[in-house]
């Protein structure tokens, strides 16, 4: 249950912010290595420019330090001076110049550059064990910023550290910063997510019911990282209802930007991927939901045992990577069940009907039908068998308490 795939996330806590800065710097280093290897694999020239190879060496050294720390090998290595803020600023400036294709490396000896590339492959392969998001986090070091202020519901995206810092300093309430998945699985060049629901009927013991049906939400614009416009990256109906479909949008994509599960399974079948739903996607979502709820069980705002008829309905958003692995992006405790489209209208009616089956019918009859809900986790309960304890004994004789022994009672001969 510990292998919950969710993007790295940081709150406005002071310690979290220090960790975020370290993560931001390291992500820039790994992103540069990924960019270099991708360019080389695609035979794109990245030499004969003005950027010194010391920038690449700097990134390699920081990745090596991170790997040694994770492997507990840093205790046997002499303490080295940490990179200064000036060195990081210079690196980040050069990094963004390379990523945005404004310049390439200045290489005088190609054999040395080949060794650096080979070393980068080894480092990234070893780092992936500790940073599984490496496969889908891209090159641009983009982060998502969300405020808890109900007046500021807009989700912002940024890759520049100065922009992120200014946003944090101006935030009037609690916030979170989450690593953006820059390389999600697309359908016809369009971003989508999966809306999945589940039900909590008791907290102690924890009981989770997952809905076997769900639906997909699409953006109205073609996916690109050249723009951070909401209509490209946010799939919610509140955002997409105002957008117009891009020119050349594939005819298979829905006009209402919503697919039911049957339509998605048909799409997988047409692309010879029909097995991934039952083998990868649905089990991955189930594992993420169970793992997250177990980790936050003590924080749930419910009594230890729900009274009859009480429950908690949750809605969560999943993004798939190119290996069809689901990444948990967000959980909402009060999901929207308004019939915004024909797909959601039919879905929400079925969902509400099945909720009543679970919270009303099932407690009275364990054999009652629960619709499309299935119990994916029921916390084991240890039943303590009470036993009556008693003591058997008999009264001790009175002389038992006589302190003088028989020898002491005999007369003493001097």
Phi, psi and omega per residue, in radians:
X1 nan -0.156 -3.091
X2 -1.379 -0.305 -3.076
X3 -1.503 1.108 3.097
X4 -1.562 2.090 -3.112
X5 -1.550 1.810 3.079
X6 -2.482 2.492 -3.126
X7 -1.054 2.658 3.108
X8 -1.103 2.405 -3.035
X9 -2.449 2.508 -3.109
X10 -2.346 2.518 3.125
X11 -1.751 -3.040 3.126
X12 -1.446 0.142 3.060
X13 -1.104 2.505 -3.068
X14 -1.055 -0.726 3.137
X15 -1.188 -0.664 3.095
X16 -1.080 -0.665 -3.112
X17 -1.179 -0.607 3.048
X18 -1.138 -0.721 3.112
X19 -1.164 -0.629 3.112
X20 -1.091 -0.754 -3.138
X21 -1.069 -0.729 3.084
X22 -1.104 -0.741 -3.141
X23 -1.140 -0.736 3.126
X24 -1.034 -0.797 3.137
X25 -1.113 -0.804 -3.120
X26 -1.144 -0.677 3.119
X27 -1.092 -0.652 3.075
X28 -1.083 -0.675 3.141
X29 -1.183 -0.853 3.133
X30 -1.146 -0.596 3.115
X31 -1.139 -0.679 3.110
X32 -1.128 -0.742 3.113
X33 -1.094 -0.746 3.107
X34 -1.079 -0.741 -3.137
X35 -1.083 -0.790 3.141
X36 -1.061 -0.832 -3.116
X37 -1.145 -0.635 3.113
X38 -1.173 -0.757 3.120
X39 -1.092 -0.752 3.137
X40 -1.137 -0.735 -3.139
X41 -1.112 -0.542 -3.136
X42 -1.652 0.186 3.113
X43 1.015 0.610 3.077
X44 -1.617 2.164 -3.104
X45 -1.139 2.258 3.131
X46 -2.242 0.379 3.099
X47 -2.152 3.106 -3.084
X48 1.209 0.638 3.083
X49 -2.024 -2.599 -3.073
X50 -2.072 -0.151 -3.106
X51 -1.421 2.208 -3.110
X52 -1.204 2.548 3.084
X53 -1.193 -0.186 3.057
X54 -1.071 -0.456 3.081
X55 -1.137 -0.738 3.099
X56 -1.188 -0.699 3.111
X57 -1.116 -0.670 3.094
X58 -1.039 -0.796 3.135
X59 -1.133 -0.700 3.118
X60 -1.093 -0.740 3.141
X61 -1.135 -0.689 3.131
X62 -1.189 -0.657 3.091
X63 -1.172 -0.648 3.109
X64 -1.140 -0.732 3.107
X65 -1.082 -0.731 3.120
X66 -1.098 -0.759 -3.124
X67 -1.138 -0.719 3.100
X68 -1.105 -0.654 3.123
X69 -1.152 -0.753 3.136
X70 -1.166 -0.557 -3.126
X71 -1.600 0.099 -3.131
X72 1.010 0.521 3.096
X73 -1.647 -0.138 -3.104
X74 -1.243 -0.313 -3.129
X75 -1.263 -0.349 3.141
X76 -1.727 0.067 -3.110
X77 -1.900 2.364 3.120
X78 -0.980 2.469 -3.122
X79 -1.145 2.209 3.140
X80 -1.893 2.769 3.105
X81 -1.180 2.355 3.103
X82 -1.280 2.680 3.107
X83 -1.098 2.362 -3.124
X84 -1.383 2.885 3.103
X85 -1.095 -0.584 3.096
X86 -1.150 -0.710 3.099
X87 -1.136 -0.694 3.114
X88 -1.160 -0.701 3.129
X89 -1.094 -0.734 3.116
X90 -1.144 -0.723 3.129
X91 -1.106 -0.814 -3.100
X92 -1.102 -0.668 3.103
X93 -1.094 -0.771 3.116
X94 -1.192 -0.670 3.141
X95 -1.043 -0.862 -3.128
X96 -1.180 -0.541 3.072
X97 -1.111 -0.708 3.111
X98 -1.228 -0.846 -3.060
X99 -1.079 -0.653 -3.119
X100 -1.482 0.168 3.035
X101 1.080 0.565 3.077
X102 -1.560 -0.244 -3.141
X103 -2.880 2.963 3.098
X104 -2.337 -3.076 -3.042
X105 -1.352 2.602 2.978
X106 -1.657 1.893 -3.054
X107 -2.098 2.107 3.105
X108 -1.665 -0.589 -3.135
X109 -2.146 1.870 -3.071
X110 -1.176 -0.467 -3.141
X111 -1.174 -0.640 3.081
X112 -1.158 -0.701 3.133
X113 -1.122 -0.633 3.103
X114 -1.133 -0.656 3.099
X115 -1.156 -0.675 3.115
X116 -1.124 -0.672 3.119
X117 -1.153 -0.751 3.113
X118 -1.090 -0.700 3.115
X119 -1.159 -0.631 3.117
X120 -1.105 -0.687 3.103
X121 -1.061 -0.772 -3.122
X122 -1.135 -0.764 -3.119
X123 -1.105 -0.832 -3.117
X124 -1.108 -0.644 3.114
X125 -1.097 -0.717 -3.139
X126 -1.329 -0.578 -3.128
X127 -1.249 -0.511 -3.093
X128 -0.988 -0.529 3.119
X129 -1.064 -0.581 -3.100
X130 -1.738 -0.241 3.128
X131 -2.350 1.365 -3.083
X132 -1.093 -0.358 3.134
X133 -1.270 -0.076 -3.093
X134 -1.003 -0.563 -3.082
X135 -1.203 -0.441 -3.026
X136 -2.205 0.192 -3.091
X137 -1.620 -0.063 2.979
X138 1.308 -2.773 -3.058
X139 -1.976 -0.273 -2.866
X140 -1.640 -0.060 3.091
X141 0.979 0.897 -3.103
X142 -1.596 2.414 3.131
X143 -2.205 2.611 3.133
X144 -1.838 2.362 -3.114
X145 -2.070 2.204 -3.100
X146 -2.225 2.280 3.134
X147 -1.758 2.564 3.096
X148 -1.465 -0.103 -3.140
X149 -1.203 2.102 -3.127
X150 -1.103 -0.318 3.112
X151 -1.458 -0.212 -3.128
X152 -2.200 1.376 -3.084
X153 -1.559 -0.060 -3.089
X154 -1.272 2.366 3.100
X155 -1.625 2.235 -3.089
X156 -1.918 2.641 3.125
X157 -2.218 2.525 3.123
X158 -2.819 2.670 3.055
X159 -2.079 -0.359 3.139
X160 -1.386 2.221 -3.100
X161 -1.087 -0.620 3.130
X162 -1.111 -0.724 3.130
X163 -1.136 -0.734 3.131
X164 -1.117 -0.751 -3.127
X165 -1.114 -0.748 3.123
X166 -1.104 -0.676 3.122
X167 -1.147 -0.738 3.119
X168 -1.072 -0.758 -3.096
X169 -1.178 -0.477 -3.120
X170 -1.629 -0.095 -3.124
X171 -1.161 2.308 -3.090
X172 -1.666 -0.014 -3.114
X173 -2.595 -3.024 3.108
X174 -1.146 2.679 -3.121
X175 -2.639 2.919 3.039
X176 -2.302 2.612 3.063
X177 -2.139 2.163 -3.025
X178 -2.178 2.419 3.106
X179 -1.186 2.257 -3.122
X180 -1.432 2.404 3.046
X181 -1.442 1.810 -3.020
X182 -1.438 -0.325 -3.108
X183 -2.164 1.172 3.125
X184 -1.371 2.903 3.003
X185 -1.244 2.297 -3.114
X186 -1.950 2.740 2.984
X187 -2.104 1.970 -3.104
X188 0.926 0.865 3.075
X189 1.111 0.395 -3.080
X190 -2.210 2.404 3.129
X191 -1.343 2.558 3.086
X192 -2.581 2.816 2.987
X193 -2.372 2.956 -3.119
X194 -1.940 2.226 3.087
X195 -1.696 2.011 -3.057
X196 -2.140 2.460 -3.118
X197 -2.063 2.637 3.030
X198 -2.624 2.881 -2.980
X199 -2.208 2.375 3.026
X200 -1.940 2.079 -3.129
X201 -1.753 -0.557 3.035
X202 -2.473 2.656 -3.139
X203 -1.742 -0.782 3.082
X204 -2.214 1.755 0.022
X205 -1.338 2.581 -3.098
X206 -1.240 2.274 3.112
X207 -2.322 2.123 -3.046
X208 -2.078 2.252 3.074
X209 -2.020 2.111 -3.104
X210 -1.816 2.412 3.138
X211 -1.447 2.242 -3.072
X212 -1.398 -0.081 3.077
X213 -1.915 2.733 3.123
X214 -2.824 -3.076 3.066
X215 -2.568 2.805 -3.116
X216 -1.843 2.520 3.079
X217 -2.093 2.276 -3.096
X218 -1.900 2.692 2.952
X219 -1.500 2.814 -3.089
X220 -1.592 -0.186 -3.073
X221 -2.009 2.746 3.095
X222 -1.170 2.398 -3.042
X223 -1.257 2.308 3.075
X224 -2.768 2.689 3.077
X225 -1.794 0.083 3.095
X226 -1.331 -0.265 3.109
X227 -2.397 2.523 3.098
X228 -1.806 0.438 -3.098
X229 -1.105 2.500 -3.056
X230 -1.051 -0.635 -3.083
X231 -1.185 -0.243 3.113
X232 -1.580 -0.673 -2.934
X233 -1.932 -0.316 -3.139
X234 -1.907 2.239 -3.015
X235 -1.774 0.045 -3.095
X236 -1.147 2.640 -3.117
X237 -1.111 -0.620 -3.122
X238 -1.048 -0.526 3.119
X239 -1.537 -0.820 -3.004
X240 -1.299 -0.369 -3.138
X241 -1.137 -0.380 -3.126
X242 -1.618 -0.169 -3.076
X243 -1.645 2.727 3.060
X244 -1.865 2.547 -3.122
X245 -1.136 2.483 -3.118
X246 -1.260 2.701 3.141
X247 -1.156 2.291 -3.124
X248 1.549 0.191 3.111
X249 -1.044 2.407 -3.049
X250 -1.119 2.468 -3.060
X251 -1.183 -0.365 3.121
X252 -1.280 -0.397 -3.106
X253 -1.252 2.456 -3.056
X254 -1.279 2.526 3.111
X255 -1.213 -0.474 3.129
X256 -1.574 0.091 3.117
X257 1.078 0.455 -3.120
X258 -2.440 2.364 3.043
X259 -2.086 2.456 2.944
X260 -1.463 3.013 -3.055
X261 -1.118 -0.617 -3.140
X262 -1.087 -0.723 3.121
X263 -1.116 -0.679 3.139
X264 -1.198 -0.699 3.107
X265 -1.130 -0.629 3.065
X266 -1.120 -0.690 3.088
X267 -1.100 -0.762 3.099
X268 -1.093 -0.677 -3.133
X269 -1.144 -0.697 3.131
X270 -1.154 -0.442 -3.136
X271 -1.806 0.319 3.086
X272 1.016 0.642 3.128
X273 -2.210 0.484 -3.025
X274 -1.147 -0.376 -3.087
X275 -1.410 -0.284 -3.025
X276 -1.196 -0.445 -3.130
X277 -1.142 -0.869 -3.091
X278 -1.379 -0.384 -3.075
X279 -1.722 -0.510 -3.026
X280 -2.164 -0.968 -2.952
X281 -1.197 -1.023 -3.079
X282 -1.125 -0.798 3.071
X283 -1.067 -0.617 3.119
X284 -1.154 -0.715 3.101
X285 -1.159 -0.706 3.116
X286 -1.068 -0.801 -3.122
X287 -1.115 -0.702 3.141
X288 -1.136 -0.752 -3.117
X289 -1.132 -0.813 -3.134
X290 -1.114 -0.763 -3.129
X291 -1.111 -0.753 3.141
X292 -1.148 -0.735 -3.111
X293 -1.209 -0.607 3.072
X294 -1.149 -0.690 -3.109
X295 -1.240 -0.425 -3.111
X296 -1.983 0.330 -3.076
X297 -1.011 -0.730 -3.103
X298 -1.276 -0.217 -3.101
X299 -1.717 -0.088 -3.095
X300 -1.176 2.333 -3.067
X301 -1.433 0.963 -3.124
X302 -2.368 2.748 3.079
X303 -1.168 2.873 -3.095
X304 -1.021 -0.687 3.091
X305 -2.203 2.141 3.121
X306 -1.117 2.450 2.978
X307 -1.314 2.919 -3.049
X308 -1.021 2.254 3.085
X309 1.573 -0.127 3.134
X310 -1.536 2.555 -3.112
X311 -2.820 2.984 3.048
X312 -2.290 2.117 3.119
X313 -1.809 2.268 -3.080
X314 -2.183 2.567 3.027
X315 -2.144 2.334 -3.100
X316 -2.276 2.682 -3.117
X317 -1.926 2.309 3.116
X318 -2.126 2.449 3.003
X319 -1.971 2.427 3.104
X320 -1.714 2.460 2.998
X321 -1.590 -3.069 -3.028
X322 -1.243 -0.163 3.045
X323 -1.761 0.235 3.120
X324 1.152 0.341 3.102
X325 -1.472 2.223 -3.110
X326 -1.374 2.402 3.081
X327 -2.008 2.147 -3.129
X328 -1.334 2.060 -3.082
X329 -1.690 -0.710 -2.999
X330 -2.808 2.584 3.032
X331 -2.205 2.310 3.112
X332 -2.028 2.276 -3.129
X333 -1.403 -0.331 3.113
X334 -2.223 1.284 -3.053
X335 -1.186 2.621 -3.134
X336 -1.354 2.180 3.124
X337 -2.017 0.413 3.094
X338 -1.276 2.463 3.128
X339 -1.338 1.388 -3.055
X340 -1.323 -0.567 3.111
X341 -2.336 3.054 3.110
X342 -1.109 -0.620 -3.134
X343 -1.181 -0.869 -3.115
X344 -1.217 -0.522 3.115
X345 -1.085 -0.840 3.120
X346 -1.189 -0.683 -3.093
X347 -1.153 -0.826 -3.061
X348 -1.150 -0.624 3.085
X349 -1.092 -0.772 3.114
X350 -1.140 -0.700 -3.134
X351 -1.097 -0.839 -3.113
X352 -1.104 -0.706 3.127
X353 -1.081 -0.725 -3.120
X354 -1.297 -0.463 3.059
X355 -1.059 -0.755 3.128
X356 -1.128 -0.565 3.110
X357 -1.127 -0.648 -3.099
X358 -1.335 -0.756 -3.007
X359 -1.553 -0.280 -3.122
X360 -1.999 -0.909 -3.059
X361 -1.298 -0.803 -3.014
X362 -1.108 -0.741 3.141
X363 -1.045 -0.508 3.131
X364 -1.525 -0.428 -3.106
X365 -2.516 1.793 -3.123
X366 -1.046 -0.295 3.128
X367 -1.654 0.041 -3.122
X368 -1.193 2.658 3.125
X369 -1.281 2.466 -3.131
X370 -2.011 0.358 3.125
X371 1.115 -2.318 -3.134
X372 -1.636 0.146 3.052
X373 -1.466 2.413 3.002
X374 -2.269 2.462 3.135
X375 -1.364 1.919 -3.085
X376 -1.663 -0.248 3.098
X377 -2.732 2.272 3.040
X378 -2.344 1.967 -3.056
X379 -1.106 2.226 3.139
X380 -1.138 2.434 -3.121
X381 -2.024 2.271 3.095
X382 -1.582 2.028 3.134
X383 -1.549 2.107 -3.132
X384 -1.519 2.100 3.132
X385 -1.466 1.992 -3.111
X386 -1.349 2.369 3.120
X387 -2.187 2.555 3.085
X388 -1.457 2.242 3.140
X389 -1.823 2.421 3.106
X390 -2.550 2.851 -3.100
X391 -2.103 2.311 3.050
X392 -1.895 2.468 3.120
X393 -2.998 -3.109 3.085
X394 -2.472 2.816 -3.082
X395 -1.239 2.378 3.105
X396 -1.387 2.562 3.106
X397 -1.148 2.746 -3.077
X398 -1.140 -0.674 -3.098
X399 -1.236 -0.116 3.094
X400 -1.110 -0.524 -3.088
X401 -1.599 0.052 3.106
X402 -1.271 2.129 -3.064
X403 -1.272 -0.470 -3.084
X404 -1.484 2.255 3.083
X405 -1.434 2.985 -3.141
X406 -1.093 -0.636 3.138
X407 -1.153 -0.616 -3.106
X408 -1.244 -0.432 -3.120
X409 -1.343 -0.345 -3.141
X410 -1.229 2.546 -3.137
X411 -1.119 2.488 -3.131
X412 -1.501 2.272 3.088
X413 -1.737 2.091 3.139
X414 -1.500 nan nan
